[in-house]
């Protein structure tokens, strides 16, 4: 059975899943492009926004 061939989520290049050290990406570049999308909030997991904790807004720790 041959290893699965998948497409890089960033550039859509086909890669061998078993041999890719950056999986699911084809390269470090594609991995960093994806990370940048998350950090700039262009990507997000859908759902309701979590309520803000009043102590967290003031910079205080919840554990005392």
N, C-alpha and C positions, 0 to 999 in steps of 0.2 A: 504494500500500500504506500503510495507516494505522499509526501507531506502536502498539506493543503496550500493552495495558492490563494492569496487574499489581495485585495486592493488597499493601498495606503489611503487612509481617510482624508489626507490633505491633498495629495497630487494625483491620486487614483492609479499610480503605477503598480503593476502586479509584483508581488514579492512572495517568496517562499517563507511561510510562517515559522518553520523550525529554524531557519538559518538567519533570520533577521534579528540583530541585537537590539534594534529600536522598536520592535513590534508593539503595536500594530502599524507603526510608521516604517517607511523605507529608509529614512536617514535621520540624523540629528537635526538637520534643517527643518524637515517636515514636523518633527516632534516639537521644536521650538515655535514654529508658526502656530501650531495648535495651542500650545501653552499660552502664547500671546493673546489668542482669541479669548481664552478663559480669563486671563488677568485684566484685559481691557473690557470685560463684561459683554463682549459680542456673542459669547456663548453662555448659556445658563441651563440649569436643570429646571424644568417647569414645576411650578408649585406655588403655594401661598408663601408670602414673605413672613419670616419668623418675627414675632414681636420682639421689640428691643427691651432689654433688661435695664432698668433705671440705674442700677449700680454699675453696669458695664459702660453706660454713657458717661458716668463720672470718673471712670478709670479705676474704680474700686474692685477688688476681688470679691467674688461671691462666697469664697471660703474665708471664714474669720475664726 
